[in-house]
Amino acid sequence: MEPKVERSIEGTNDKESISTLSHCKFRCPDCLTLYEVSADKIRSFAPEFECPKCQCHFGFDYPPSNPNTILTYKVSPQQKQIQKSCPKCHHLQKESLQICESCGVVMENYLLIQQEAYPKVSVELIKSWQKIIQDYDNPEIHTQFINKCFKMNSIDYALFKYQELGKNIKNESSTESWISLINQRKEGLQKKVAKEQIEMQVLRNYKNIFKWSQLKQWMVWTPVLVASFLILFGFLSRSHRNSIGVGIFLMILSLGFIAFRRRD
């Protein structure tokens, strides 16, 4: 069959008929494997797919005349040569596209993550490691990769890659210098972090003690100051002589509390 020319669904008058569909069920014309695709993921009037089971390149007309029986057709090899399949959803699209127009994944990054043995690592570090493989004798690239791993808190990833490389090339001595460097920096970083944590804890405790001790001092000596003021005020003002007695009484209570209070 001749290659189908895709036309975008966006901006057409067929959206009303398309919106009634929720899912499309269809079979591979070669192996008859049944597939189901959400209608909102179909972006053209001639969607094409590659069967993961038999690698058959096929498509169908959309929207289908009969949604219950969607007829699929094989696509010619000429059209297959200028298209590529998304590694995640297997949607076929132009070779020049970097982002899948169906699922939105960056195809190159998705493949890198899928091929990486180490779990949960950023694409940036994977690409940095690939530069090392391409130019292993360049120490600057190694240093940049290691620095980036430390900056992104992925030190274990750097150790894993160098150890894995040593095993694969059956010459672990070639990677020992870099592994040793990573371990030294890792140990130094751990000591630095531990020291900073101890310093912060000591400072926090000191601040707490200092604040509490200051508060206790004020609580103890404030009544003494008030009593002294009352006594002095009574001597200076003849009309307030009774404040002398109040001040003396408060002074005795305060000094008694200070003398017999519990010591920390």
JONOR-V323943 format. One record per residue. N is the residue number from 1. RES is the residue in one letter. SS is DSSP state (A for helix, B for strand, O for the rest). PHI is phi in whole degrees, 0 to 359 (999 if undefined). Layout:
# JONOR-V323943
N&RES&SS&PHI / N&RES&SS&PHI
This chain:
# JONOR-V323943
1&M&O&999 / 2&E&O&292 / 3&P&O&299 / 4&K&O&274 / 5&V&O&267 / 6&E&O&282 / 7&R&O&238 / 8&S&B&292 / 9&I&O&287 / 10&E&O&302 / 11&G&O&78 / 12&T&O&248 / 13&N&O&271 / 14&D&O&272 / 15&K&A&298 / 16&E&A&295 / 17&S&A&289 / 18&I&A&289 / 19&S&A&294 / 20&T&O&285 / 21&L&O&275 / 22&S&O&252 / 23&H&B&220 / 24&C&B&242 / 25&K&B&251 / 26&F&B&207 / 27&R&B&241 / 28&C&O&293 / 29&P&O&293 / 30&D&O&266 / 31&C&O&262 / 32&L&O&64 / 33&T&O&293 / 34&L&B&274 / 35&Y&B&236 / 36&E&B&227 / 37&V&B&234 / 38&S&B&293 / 39&A&A&296 / 40&D&A&287 / 41&K&A&267 / 42&I&O&271 / 43&R&O&248 / 44&S&B&215 / 45&F&O&276 / 46&A&O&220 / 47&P&O&295 / 48&E&B&233 / 49&F&B&220 / 50&E&B&238 / 51&C&O&293 / 52&P&O&295 / 53&K&O&277 / 54&C&O&240 / 55&Q&O&63 / 56&C&O&286 / 57&H&B&261 / 58&F&B&217 / 59&G&B&205 / 60&F&O&203 / 61&D&O&278 / 62&Y&O&228 / 63&P&O&285 / 64&P&O&288 / 65&S&O&291 / 66&N&O&230 / 67&P&O&300 / 68&N&O&281 / 69&T&O&224 / 70&I&O&268 / 71&L&O&274 / 72&T&O&254 / 73&Y&B&219 / 74&K&B&284 / 75&V&O&258 / 76&S&O&294 / 77&P&A&301 / 78&Q&A&298 / 79&Q&A&287 / 80&K&A&297 / 81&Q&A&292 / 82&I&O&259 / 83&Q&B&232 / 84&K&B&224 / 85&S&B&263 / 86&C&O&294 / 87&P&O&293 / 88&K&O&263 / 89&C&O&251 / 90&H&O&67 / 91&H&B&287 / 92&L&B&272 / 93&Q&B&207 / 94&K&B&297 / 95&E&O&298 / 96&S&O&283 / 97&L&O&287 / 98&Q&O&260 / 99&I&B&250 / 100&C&O&297 / 101&E&O&282 / 102&S&O&262 / 103&C&O&258 / 104&G&O&82 / 105&V&O&280 / 106&V&B&282 / 107&M&A&298 / 108&E&A&297 / 109&N&A&294 / 110&Y&A&297 / 111&L&A&295 / 112&L&A&299 / 113&I&A&293 / 114&Q&A&294 / 115&Q&A&274 / 116&E&O&279 / 117&A&O&284 / 118&Y&O&279 / 119&P&O&283 / 120&K&O&53 / 121&V&O&236 / 122&S&O&286 / 123&V&A&297 / 124&E&A&300 / 125&L&A&289 / 126&I&A&298 / 127&K&A&292 / 128&S&A&296 / 129&W&A&293 / 130&Q&A&298 / 131&K&A&296 / 132&I&A&295 / 133&I&A&298 / 134&Q&A&285 / 135&D&O&218 / 136&Y&O&293 / 137&D&O&279 / 138&N&O&267 / 139&P&A&294 / 140&E&A&296 / 141&I&A&292 / 142&H&A&300 / 143&T&A&297 / 144&Q&A&297 / 145&F&A&296 / 146&I&A&295 / 147&N&A&300 / 148&K&A&293 / 149&C&A&295 / 150&F&A&294 / 151&K&A&294 / 152&M&O&262 / 153&N&O&56 / 154&S&O&235 / 155&I&A&296 / 156&D&A&297 / 157&Y&A&294 / 158&A&A&297 / 159&L&A&299 / 160&F&A&300 / 161&K&A&293 / 162&Y&A&290 / 163&Q&A&294 / 164&E&A&296 / 165&L&A&296 / 166&G&A&300 / 167&K&A&289 / 168&N&A&292 / 169&I&O&269 / 170&K&O&55 / 171&N&O&210 / 172&E&O&292 / 173&S&A&294 / 174&S&A&289 / 175&T&A&250 / 176&E&A&297 / 177&S&A&296 / 178&W&A&286 / 179&I&A&296 / 180&S&A&297 / 181&L&A&297 / 182&I&A&297 / 183&N&A&296 / 184&Q&A&297 / 185&R&A&293 / 186&K&A&295 / 187&E&A&295 / 188&G&A&297 / 189&L&A&294 / 190&Q&A&296 / 191&K&A&295 / 192&K&A&297 / 193&V&A&296 / 194&A&A&297 / 195&K&A&296 / 196&E&A&296 / 197&Q&A&294 / 198&I&A&295 / 199&E&A&298 / 200&M&A&294 / 201&Q&A&293 / 202&V&A&297 / 203&L&A&297 / 204&R&A&295 / 205&N&A&295 / 206&Y&A&297 / 207&K&A&297 / 208&N&A&296 / 209&I&A&295 / 210&F&A&298 / 211&K&A&293 / 212&W&A&290 / 213&S&A&293 / 214&Q&A&296 / 215&L&A&298 / 216&K&A&295 / 217&Q&A&297 / 218&W&A&294 / 219&M&A&296 / 220&V&A&282 / 221&W&A&266 / 222&T&A&299 / 223&P&A&299 / 224&V&A&295 / 225&L&A&295 / 226&V&A&296 / 227&A&A&298 / 228&S&A&297 / 229&F&A&296 / 230&L&A&296 / 231&I&A&296 / 232&L&A&295 / 233&F&A&296 / 234&G&A&293 / 235&F&A&291 / 236&L&A&279 / 237&S&O&244 / 238&R&A&293 / 239&S&A&282 / 240&H&A&234 / 241&R&O&295 / 242&N&A&295 / 243&S&A&293 / 244&I&A&296 / 245&G&A&296 / 246&V&A&297 / 247&G&A&294 / 248&I&A&296 / 249&F&A&299 / 250&L&A&294 / 251&M&A&296 / 252&I&A&297 / 253&L&A&297 / 254&S&A&294 / 255&L&A&294 / 256&G&A&295 / 257&F&A&297 / 258&I&A&294 / 259&A&A&290 / 260&F&A&250 / 261&R&O&290 / 262&R&O&289 / 263&R&O&270 / 264&D&O&277
